[in-house]
Amino acid sequence: MSLQFVDYVFTLAHLLVIGVNLFAWIWPKARKFHLYIVAITLFCWLVLGIWYGFGYCPITDWQWQVKTKLGETHLPNSFVKYYLDKLAGRDIPDTTVDVITLVSFLVAIACAIKINFFNKKKSIDAHEIF
């Protein structure tokens, strides 16, 4: 298996996790899964972050090891920064990317909490009608 393929798989994994974190709360069948992924992400960012730095992502750690073996240097701390810089074609300030990432994540969590715990429609049983 080539390192380029592994790098590609890590990129897909990153994009999938980011997409799930931001949008999976929208679909009723994905909401429970969304809560698990958000919890894992928070655990990595906050708990593992105690040892590895706030916002730690093991996928980024592994992918940066691959990218280093592929000869890439000066990798940022964040996959989101890396990818946004590539898409924008310029160096976006770390703080800007971190704020966008955190705010987006917190908005998704707020939406998930509201829809999962405060918007539940009460089901009516037949015996309640009579």
Secondary structure, 3 states (H helix, E strand, C coil): CCHHHHHHHHHHHHHHHHHHHHHHHHCHHHHHHHHHHHHHHHHHHHHHHHHHCCCCCHHHHHHHHHHHHCCCCCCCCCHHHHHHHHHHCCCCCHHHHHHHHHHHHHHHHHHHHHHHHHCCCCCCCHHHHC
